[in-house]
Amino acid sequence: MVHYHTHPINPQKRNLDMAAAALRRGDVFIIPTDTVYALTTIFSDKKAVEKIYRLKNIPPEKPLALYCRDFAQAASYIRMDNNQIFRLLKTAAPGPFTFVFQASKNLPQFTLSKQKTVGIRIIDHPVVQGLLERLDSPLVGSSLPLDDEMIAYPEDIEERYGKTVDGFIDSGPLEIEYSTILDCRDYPPEILRQGKGQISF
């Protein structure tokens, strides 16, 4: 595992360049987000996505989240026809939210739920934004499990996952709280899980 020690606010460009190149090749990384550390890879690489499922020991019908730079990028992968939803989400993103939409045909089948939905994350963290600026496509990812006590501190993450992933972008300790999940297929959205972040509608 390649371990990049990276500043949480001003991440080193060289680290982001090397990590983005590795992700583009299909490597699986652990990266910081605005909630917890997460497993991630390029969304179009089936083998890399399957590796995340194995690492988390979750069934393939449970969808991973799509990490997008902004809603302009996300628009290619979702179906959103409600202007009220769009205005609401512009006030909430980037932030600690997962927005569930009906998926468009541009997403590979192996990234979708049985209902053909996808969860969109627009993450308010400089490392994630820096990686997405360097990539031509979104990332796909899933938070490290909260029932694993070794997910808040980098030294514990390296001990637990160092032999199973290709890279780790270490930006220091993070709090342990999942994102809030909103089903945005209708207005008003339904809160499927209350986590970090508050939103009113």
Summary of the structure (lengths in Angstrom):
residues: 201
radius of gyration: 15.8
end to end distance: 43.4
largest distance: 46.2
contacts: 638
relative contact order: 0.25
helix: 28%
strand: 24%
